[in-house]
Amino acid sequence: MENLGQLAIKSADAYPEKIAVKDERRSFTYKEFIARSKALAAYLNSRGLKKGDRIGILMSNRLEHIELDIAVALAGLVKVPLNYRLHPKEHKFMIDDAELSILIGEQGLIDAIEVNVPVLYIGEGYEEIVAKFLGRTFSEEVGEDDLFAIMYTSGTTGNPKGVMLSHRNIIAGALSLAQVCEVDYEDIIGHVAPLTHGANFLSHVAWLYGSTQMVYNKFEPEEFLDHLAEDKVSVLFLVPTMVNLMIQHPNFDASKLAAVKSINMAGSPIAASKLQEAIDKAGTIFVETYGQVEAPMCITMMPRNEIQHRLDSCGRIGMFVDVKIVDGENQEVAHGEVGEIIAKGSLVMKGYWNNEKATSETLQDGWLYTGDLGRRDEKGYVYIVDRKKDVIISGGVNIYPREVEEVLNLHKGVKETCVIGVSDDKWGECVVAFVVPNGKKEVTVESLIALCKENLASFKKPKEIFIVEELPKSSYGKILKREMKQRHVEVTK
């Protein structure tokens, strides 16, 4: 393997006049793009930054995000992408924890934070620096095991942890995504999810093929479909929430997806009934991958030609990882039995930044303990059952919230669901469900209870069902179950 900077330069040498990246403001050819990235690397070196120093990147989706990736790679630096949708206090924690040498981004976002590090605002000053350093170059000796990024987890159970990813990790993920998304040299890769996480992993596939990348800063389903059709985007990443919103939009027009070869879905599970609806309306263009920031995107991969036959599976084990499913004694379980998914290989992180305790708990003998429960069938397909911490124990029996959610999602009037466990004096915990209607068909508590009676064992049925307008989500589109538990406490006071 090589480093990302070398891969990008090879693409530029092969396709100098091809458009490398484009957003709503402007576009650059590969020749222009690499010259700008080299100029930025030279600038950062001129400031005294040395190999391993951290650079914070705080901006909405725009092409500067991508050119800074390559500048960082060339200079041997470490990027720390900050999701612009987070609160300034969350940004402050990450900035302090990562011990940044400089923060680069949009002024409105940066000025909302109390920062004690040098800053560079995107805009006129940034462009003046690029112009001043054009023609200069700086490159550091960078190996595949050198650190490329510290990417923070979503922090759903406390302060986020900084995941240390090497060039090897990122390239292993890119090669895996390229395979499952069937990328070739003619593809146009689109980004609308935040370039701080999932979309960024797909971005690095471009350096393998000299692909053009289209960057979008806003996801509004109908408008986004227009962009996809106009720009002839063929490969993109969407979280399941985005897929659901797009497919269920009243003006959804599948013809606008004519150029799309594959949509990589990842980030959170999608209900089998919603996935079937998406395939029925849009065709066999969906690819599912399962991973974590700690093992980006491709612990397992499900290609588009297989997904419709196994709607509830996340695919087979990926190219650059070994996987086991183990019990509480770290023994592998038999096919069909549920256990914790653990992974090892080139895809797996180096550890957590400044957090030896969390690293030692999560990485054991090189194995990443994902915290996800799953099972594997005799053909090697993996099925995610639930998060280990979300399992409901009622009367001494395990109940997996996702199983109940799958049943509730069968209702034609349901948009999305969330099932949690709450304290119960008799059983220890009981099942509580929150349901968001889609407006297409009336949803009543009675009809949902009847659906559960038809499809679930009695002890798995929700004790309470609440019909709500929306579910709280993180900036990454994940449902915040801890907030739903707090909401239940408030409702039942």
C-alpha positions as CSV (number, residue, x, y, z in Angstrom):
1,M,0.0,0.0,0.0
2,E,1.0,3.7,-0.4
3,N,-0.3,6.9,1.2
4,L,-3.3,8.9,0.0
5,G,-1.1,11.8,-1.3
6,Q,0.8,9.5,-3.6
7,L,-2.5,8.0,-5.0
8,A,-4.0,11.4,-5.7
9,I,-0.8,12.5,-7.5
10,K,-0.9,9.4,-9.7
11,S,-4.5,10.2,-10.7
12,A,-3.5,13.8,-11.5
13,D,-0.6,12.6,-13.7
14,A,-3.0,10.3,-15.5
15,Y,-5.9,12.7,-15.9
16,P,-4.6,16.3,-15.6
17,E,-7.4,17.9,-17.5
18,K,-10.3,15.9,-16.0
19,I,-12.5,17.6,-13.4
20,A,-11.3,16.4,-10.0
21,V,-13.8,18.1,-7.8
22,K,-16.8,20.4,-8.1
23,D,-19.2,22.1,-5.8
24,E,-21.9,24.8,-6.2
25,R,-19.2,27.5,-6.3
26,R,-16.5,26.2,-8.7
27,S,-14.6,23.3,-10.0
28,F,-10.9,22.3,-10.5
29,T,-9.2,19.9,-12.8
30,Y,-6.8,17.3,-11.4
31,K,-3.9,19.5,-12.4
32,E,-5.3,22.5,-10.6
33,F,-6.5,20.4,-7.6
34,I,-3.0,18.8,-7.0
35,A,-1.3,22.2,-7.4
36,R,-3.6,23.7,-4.8
37,S,-3.1,20.8,-2.4
38,K,0.7,21.0,-2.8
39,A,0.5,24.8,-2.2
40,L,-1.4,24.2,1.0
41,A,1.0,21.5,2.2
42,A,3.9,24.0,1.6
43,Y,2.0,26.7,3.5
44,L,1.4,24.4,6.5
45,N,5.1,23.5,6.5
46,S,6.1,27.2,6.4
47,R,4.1,27.7,9.6
48,G,6.3,25.2,11.3
49,L,3.9,22.3,11.4
50,K,5.8,19.0,11.5
51,K,4.9,15.4,10.8
52,G,2.1,14.2,13.1
53,D,0.8,17.6,14.1
54,R,-3.0,17.9,14.0
55,I,-5.1,20.2,11.8
56,G,-8.8,20.8,12.6
57,I,-11.2,21.1,9.7
58,L,-14.5,22.8,10.4
59,M,-16.7,23.6,7.4
60,S,-19.9,22.6,5.6
61,N,-19.6,20.4,2.6
62,R,-17.4,22.1,0.1
63,L,-14.4,21.2,-2.1
64,E,-11.8,22.7,0.2
65,H,-12.5,19.8,2.5
66,I,-11.2,17.4,-0.2
67,E,-8.1,19.4,-1.2
68,L,-7.1,19.7,2.5
69,D,-7.2,15.9,2.8
70,I,-4.5,15.7,0.2
71,A,-2.5,18.6,1.6
72,V,-2.5,16.9,5.0
73,A,-1.4,13.6,3.4
74,L,1.4,15.2,1.5
75,A,2.7,17.0,4.6
76,G,2.5,14.0,6.9
77,L,0.0,15.8,9.1
78,V,-3.1,14.5,10.8
79,K,-6.6,15.9,10.0
80,V,-9.2,16.2,12.7
81,P,-12.6,16.7,10.9
82,L,-15.2,18.4,13.0
83,N,-18.8,17.9,12.0
84,Y,-20.3,21.4,11.4
85,R,-23.7,20.2,12.7
86,L,-22.4,19.7,16.2
87,H,-22.7,22.3,19.1
88,P,-19.7,24.7,19.6
89,K,-19.2,23.1,23.1
90,E,-18.7,19.7,21.4
91,H,-16.3,21.3,18.9
92,K,-14.4,22.8,21.8
93,F,-13.9,19.5,23.5
94,M,-12.5,17.9,20.3
95,I,-10.2,20.9,19.6
96,D,-8.8,20.7,23.1
97,D,-8.6,16.9,23.2
98,A,-6.8,16.7,19.8
99,E,-4.3,19.5,20.7
100,L,-4.6,21.1,17.3
101,S,-1.9,23.2,15.8
102,I,-4.3,25.1,13.5
103,L,-8.0,25.2,12.8
104,I,-9.1,25.8,9.2
105,G,-12.8,26.4,8.3
106,E,-15.7,28.8,7.9
107,Q,-15.6,31.9,10.0
108,G,-19.2,31.7,11.2
109,L,-18.6,28.2,12.6
110,I,-15.2,28.9,14.1
111,D,-16.2,32.3,15.7
112,A,-18.9,30.5,17.7
113,I,-16.2,28.5,19.6
114,E,-13.7,29.7,22.2
115,V,-10.5,28.6,20.5
116,N,-7.0,29.1,21.7
117,V,-5.2,27.9,18.5
118,P,-4.3,29.7,15.2
119,V,-7.1,29.8,12.7
120,L,-7.4,30.2,8.9
121,Y,-10.8,31.1,7.6
122,I,-12.0,29.7,4.3
123,G,-12.5,32.6,1.8
124,E,-10.3,35.5,0.6
125,G,-7.4,34.9,3.0
126,Y,-7.3,31.2,2.2
127,E,-7.3,31.9,-1.5
128,E,-4.5,34.4,-1.1
129,I,-2.4,31.8,0.6
130,V,-3.0,29.2,-2.1
131,A,-2.1,31.8,-4.8
132,K,1.1,32.8,-2.9
133,F,2.3,29.2,-2.5
134,L,1.3,27.9,-6.0
135,G,4.3,26.3,-7.6
136,R,5.9,25.4,-4.3
137,T,5.7,21.9,-2.9
138,F,6.4,20.1,0.2
139,S,6.1,16.4,0.9
140,E,7.0,14.4,4.0
141,E,8.1,10.7,4.1
142,V,4.7,9.1,4.9
143,G,4.2,5.4,5.4
144,E,1.0,3.4,5.2
145,D,1.0,2.9,9.0
146,D,1.4,6.7,9.7
147,L,-1.6,8.4,11.2
148,F,-3.8,10.2,8.7
149,A,-6.9,11.2,10.7
150,I,-8.4,11.4,14.2
151,M,-12.1,11.1,13.7
152,Y,-14.4,11.5,16.7
153,T,-17.2,9.1,17.5
154,S,-20.7,10.4,17.8
155,G,-20.5,10.3,21.6
156,T,-23.9,8.8,22.1
157,T,-22.9,7.5,25.6
158,G,-20.6,10.3,26.8
159,N,-17.7,12.4,25.4
160,P,-16.7,11.4,21.9
161,K,-13.5,9.4,21.4
162,G,-10.9,10.2,18.9
163,V,-10.4,7.3,16.6
164,M,-6.9,7.1,15.1
165,L,-6.9,6.0,11.5
166,S,-3.8,5.4,9.4
167,H,-3.3,5.6,5.7
168,R,-3.5,1.8,5.6
169,N,-6.9,2.0,7.3
170,I,-8.3,4.6,4.9
171,I,-6.9,2.9,1.7
172,A,-8.2,-0.5,2.9
173,G,-11.7,1.0,3.3
174,A,-11.4,2.7,-0.1
175,L,-10.5,-0.5,-1.9
176,S,-13.3,-2.3,-0.2
177,L,-15.9,0.4,-1.1
178,A,-14.6,0.4,-4.7
179,Q,-15.3,-3.3,-5.0
180,V,-18.7,-3.4,-3.5
181,C,-19.9,-0.2,-5.2
182,E,-18.5,-1.4,-8.5
183,V,-16.5,1.8,-9.2
184,D,-14.7,2.3,-12.5
185,Y,-12.8,5.1,-14.2
186,E,-15.9,6.7,-15.7
187,D,-17.9,7.1,-12.4
188,I,-18.9,10.4,-10.9
189,I,-18.9,10.2,-7.1
190,G,-21.4,12.4,-5.2
191,H,-21.3,13.6,-1.6
192,V,-24.2,15.1,0.3
193,A,-23.7,13.4,3.7
194,P,-21.1,15.3,5.8
195,L,-17.6,15.0,4.5
196,T,-16.4,14.6,8.0
197,H,-17.4,10.9,8.2
198,G,-19.1,8.4,5.9
199,A,-19.0,10.4,2.7
200,N,-15.3,11.1,3.3
201,F,-14.4,7.4,3.2
202,L,-16.1,7.2,-0.2
203,S,-14.2,10.3,-1.3
204,H,-10.9,8.4,-1.1
205,V,-12.1,5.9,-3.7
206,A,-11.6,8.7,-6.2
207,W,-7.8,8.5,-5.9
208,L,-7.9,4.9,-7.1
209,Y,-9.6,5.8,-10.4
210,G,-9.2,9.5,-11.1
211,S,-12.9,9.9,-10.5
212,T,-14.7,13.2,-10.5
213,Q,-16.3,14.2,-7.2
214,M,-19.5,16.3,-6.9
215,V,-20.0,18.0,-3.5
216,Y,-23.4,19.1,-2.3
217,N,-24.0,21.1,0.8
218,K,-27.7,20.4,1.4
219,F,-30.0,17.4,1.4
220,E,-33.5,18.3,0.3
221,P,-34.9,15.2,-1.4
222,E,-36.6,16.6,-4.5
223,E,-33.8,19.2,-5.1
224,F,-31.1,16.6,-4.6
225,L,-32.7,14.3,-7.1
226,D,-32.5,17.1,-9.6
227,H,-28.8,17.5,-8.9
228,L,-28.1,13.8,-9.3
229,A,-29.8,13.8,-12.7
230,E,-28.2,17.0,-13.9
231,D,-24.6,16.0,-12.8
232,K,-25.0,12.3,-13.8
233,V,-23.8,11.1,-10.5
234,S,-23.3,7.3,-10.5
235,V,-22.0,6.4,-7.0
236,L,-22.9,8.0,-3.7
237,F,-23.2,7.4,0.0
238,L,-26.4,8.0,2.0
239,V,-27.4,7.2,5.5
240,P,-30.7,5.1,5.7
241,T,-32.6,8.2,7.0
242,M,-31.8,10.0,3.7
243,V,-32.8,7.0,1.6
244,N,-36.1,6.8,3.5
245,L,-36.8,10.5,3.1
246,M,-36.0,10.4,-0.6
247,I,-38.0,7.3,-1.4
248,Q,-41.1,8.4,0.6
249,H,-41.1,12.0,-0.8
250,P,-44.4,12.6,-2.6
251,N,-42.6,13.8,-5.7
252,F,-40.1,11.0,-5.9
253,D,-39.1,10.4,-9.5
254,A,-37.0,7.3,-10.1
255,S,-36.1,8.4,-13.6
256,K,-33.8,11.0,-12.0
257,L,-31.7,8.2,-10.7
258,A,-31.0,6.9,-14.2
259,A,-27.2,7.5,-14.0
260,V,-26.9,6.0,-10.5
261,K,-25.1,2.7,-10.4
262,S,-24.8,2.3,-6.6
263,I,-25.9,4.0,-3.4
264,N,-23.9,2.9,-0.5
265,M,-26.1,2.8,2.6
266,A,-24.3,2.7,6.0
267,G,-24.2,4.5,9.3
268,S,-27.3,2.8,10.9
269,P,-29.6,-0.1,10.1
270,I,-32.5,0.1,7.7
271,A,-35.7,-1.8,8.3
272,A,-36.2,-4.7,5.8
273,S,-39.6,-3.4,4.8
274,K,-38.2,0.1,4.1
275,L,-35.3,-1.4,2.1
276,Q,-37.8,-3.4,0.0
277,E,-39.8,-0.3,-0.7
278,A,-36.7,1.5,-1.8
279,I,-35.7,-1.3,-4.2
280,D,-39.3,-1.5,-5.5
281,K,-39.3,2.2,-6.3
282,A,-35.7,2.9,-7.3
283,G,-34.4,-0.5,-8.5
284,T,-31.4,-2.6,-7.5
285,I,-29.0,0.3,-6.9
286,F,-28.5,-0.1,-3.2
287,V,-25.3,-1.5,-1.6
288,E,-25.2,-2.0,2.2
289,T,-22.0,-2.0,4.2
290,Y,-21.5,-2.4,7.9
291,G,-18.6,-0.8,9.9
292,Q,-17.7,1.7,12.5
293,V,-15.5,4.7,12.7
294,E,-13.1,2.3,14.3
295,A,-13.2,0.0,11.2
296,P,-14.5,2.3,8.4
297,M,-17.5,1.2,6.4
298,C,-16.6,-2.3,5.3
299,I,-16.5,-4.9,8.1
300,T,-19.2,-6.5,5.9
301,M,-20.4,-5.8,2.4
302,M,-23.6,-6.6,0.6
303,P,-23.5,-5.9,-3.2
304,R,-26.5,-4.6,-5.0
305,N,-27.2,-7.8,-7.0
306,E,-27.6,-9.8,-3.7
307,I,-29.3,-7.3,-1.4
308,Q,-32.9,-7.9,-2.5
309,H,-32.5,-11.6,-1.6
310,R,-31.3,-11.0,2.0
311,L,-32.9,-7.8,3.1
312,D,-32.1,-8.3,6.8
313,S,-28.4,-9.1,6.2
314,C,-25.5,-6.6,6.0
315,G,-23.5,-9.0,3.8
316,R,-20.4,-11.1,3.9
317,I,-17.1,-10.3,5.6
318,G,-15.1,-7.5,3.8
319,M,-11.8,-7.8,2.0
320,F,-9.4,-6.4,4.7
321,V,-10.8,-7.8,7.9
322,D,-11.3,-11.0,9.8
323,V,-14.5,-11.4,11.8
324,K,-15.6,-13.6,14.6
325,I,-18.9,-13.7,16.6
326,V,-18.1,-14.6,20.2
327,D,-19.9,-15.2,23.5
328,G,-19.2,-13.6,26.9
329,E,-16.3,-16.0,27.3
330,N,-14.7,-14.9,24.0
331,Q,-15.6,-18.3,22.4
332,E,-16.9,-18.4,18.9
333,V,-20.6,-19.2,18.7
334,A,-22.1,-21.6,16.3
335,H,-23.7,-20.5,13.0
336,G,-27.1,-18.9,13.7
337,E,-26.3,-18.1,17.4
338,V,-26.1,-14.5,18.6
339,G,-22.8,-13.1,19.9
340,E,-20.7,-9.9,19.8
341,I,-19.1,-9.1,16.5
342,I,-15.3,-8.7,16.7
343,A,-13.0,-7.7,13.8
344,K,-9.3,-7.7,13.1
345,G,-7.2,-6.6,10.1
346,S,-6.0,-3.6,8.0
347,L,-9.3,-1.9,8.4
348,V,-9.1,-1.7,12.2
349,M,-8.0,1.6,13.9
350,K,-4.8,2.1,15.7
351,G,-6.6,3.0,18.9
352,Y,-8.3,6.0,20.6
353,W,-6.3,9.3,20.9
354,N,-5.3,10.1,24.5
355,N,-7.5,7.3,25.8
356,E,-5.6,4.2,26.8
357,K,-8.4,2.9,29.0
358,A,-10.9,2.9,26.1
359,T,-8.4,1.5,23.7
360,S,-7.6,-1.4,26.0
361,E,-11.3,-2.1,26.5
362,T,-12.1,-2.0,22.8
363,L,-8.9,-3.5,21.2
364,Q,-7.9,-6.9,22.7
365,D,-5.1,-8.8,21.1
366,G,-5.7,-6.8,17.9
367,W,-9.4,-7.6,17.9
368,L,-11.9,-4.8,17.8
369,Y,-14.9,-5.4,20.1
370,T,-17.6,-3.6,18.2
371,G,-20.4,-3.7,20.8
372,D,-22.7,-5.0,18.1
373,L,-24.6,-8.2,18.5
374,G,-25.0,-10.4,15.4
375,R,-25.2,-13.8,13.9
376,R,-23.7,-15.5,10.8
377,D,-25.5,-18.1,8.7
378,E,-23.9,-21.2,7.1
379,K,-23.2,-19.2,3.9
380,G,-21.2,-16.5,5.7
381,Y,-23.8,-13.8,5.7
382,V,-23.8,-11.6,8.8
383,Y,-27.0,-10.2,10.4
384,I,-26.9,-7.4,12.9
385,V,-29.2,-8.1,15.8
386,D,-28.7,-5.0,17.9
387,R,-26.3,-2.9,19.9
388,K,-25.1,-4.8,23.0
389,K,-26.0,-1.9,25.3
390,D,-29.5,-1.6,23.8
391,V,-30.7,-5.2,24.6
392,I,-33.7,-5.2,26.8
393,I,-33.7,-7.8,29.6
394,S,-37.3,-8.5,30.7
395,G,-37.9,-11.3,33.2
396,G,-34.4,-12.6,32.6
397,V,-35.0,-12.9,28.8
398,N,-33.1,-10.9,26.1
399,I,-35.3,-8.9,23.8
400,Y,-33.7,-7.2,20.8
401,P,-35.2,-3.8,20.0
402,R,-34.5,-4.1,16.3
403,E,-36.7,-7.2,16.0
404,V,-39.6,-5.2,17.4
405,E,-38.8,-2.2,15.2
406,E,-38.8,-4.5,12.1
407,V,-42.4,-5.6,12.9
408,L,-43.7,-2.1,13.6
409,N,-42.1,-0.9,10.3
410,L,-44.3,-3.4,8.5
411,H,-47.3,-1.0,8.9
412,K,-47.8,0.9,5.7
413,G,-48.4,4.1,7.6
414,V,-45.1,4.1,9.6
415,K,-42.1,6.2,8.6
416,E,-39.7,5.2,11.3
417,T,-39.6,3.6,14.8
418,C,-37.6,3.5,18.0
419,V,-37.9,0.8,20.6
420,I,-36.3,1.1,24.1
421,G,-36.3,-0.7,27.4
422,V,-37.4,1.1,30.5
423,S,-37.4,0.1,34.2
424,D,-40.3,-2.1,35.3
425,D,-40.9,-3.1,38.9
426,K,-42.2,-6.6,37.9
427,W,-40.0,-7.6,35.0
428,G,-36.9,-5.5,35.5
429,E,-37.4,-3.8,32.1
430,C,-40.3,-3.6,29.7
431,V,-40.5,-2.7,26.0
432,V,-41.6,0.8,24.9
433,A,-42.0,1.9,21.3
434,F,-42.1,5.3,19.6
435,V,-43.6,5.5,16.1
436,V,-43.5,8.3,13.5
437,P,-46.3,8.1,10.9
438,N,-45.6,8.8,7.2
439,G,-48.9,10.4,6.5
440,K,-49.9,7.9,3.9
441,K,-52.1,5.7,6.1
442,E,-53.7,6.2,9.5
443,V,-51.6,4.8,12.3
444,T,-53.3,3.9,15.6
445,V,-51.9,2.3,18.8
446,E,-54.5,-0.4,18.4
447,S,-53.4,-1.3,14.8
448,L,-49.7,-1.4,16.0
449,I,-50.6,-3.7,18.9
450,A,-52.5,-6.0,16.5
451,L,-49.5,-6.1,14.2
452,C,-47.2,-7.1,17.1
453,K,-49.6,-9.8,18.2
454,E,-49.5,-11.3,14.7
455,N,-45.7,-11.3,14.5
456,L,-44.1,-11.4,18.0
457,A,-44.0,-13.6,21.0
458,S,-46.1,-12.2,23.8
459,F,-43.2,-11.2,26.0
460,K,-41.6,-9.1,23.2
461,K,-44.7,-6.9,22.6
462,P,-44.4,-3.3,23.6
463,K,-46.0,-2.4,26.9
464,E,-46.5,1.1,25.7
465,I,-46.6,2.7,22.2
466,F,-46.3,6.4,21.6
467,I,-47.1,8.0,18.3
468,V,-44.8,11.0,17.8
469,E,-44.0,13.6,15.1
470,E,-40.3,12.9,15.0
471,L,-37.4,11.1,16.7
472,P,-34.3,12.9,18.0
473,K,-31.2,12.2,15.9
474,S,-27.6,12.9,16.1
475,S,-25.8,15.0,13.5
476,Y,-24.9,11.7,11.8
477,G,-28.6,10.7,11.5
478,K,-28.6,8.1,14.3
479,I,-31.6,7.9,16.6
480,L,-30.7,9.1,20.1
481,K,-32.2,6.4,22.3
482,R,-31.0,8.0,25.5
483,E,-33.1,11.0,24.7
484,M,-36.1,8.8,24.0
485,K,-35.6,7.2,27.5
486,Q,-35.5,10.7,29.0
487,R,-38.6,11.6,27.1
488,H,-40.4,8.6,28.4
489,V,-39.5,9.6,32.0
490,E,-40.9,13.0,31.4
491,V,-44.1,11.7,29.8
492,T,-44.8,9.2,32.6
493,K,-44.1,11.5,35.6
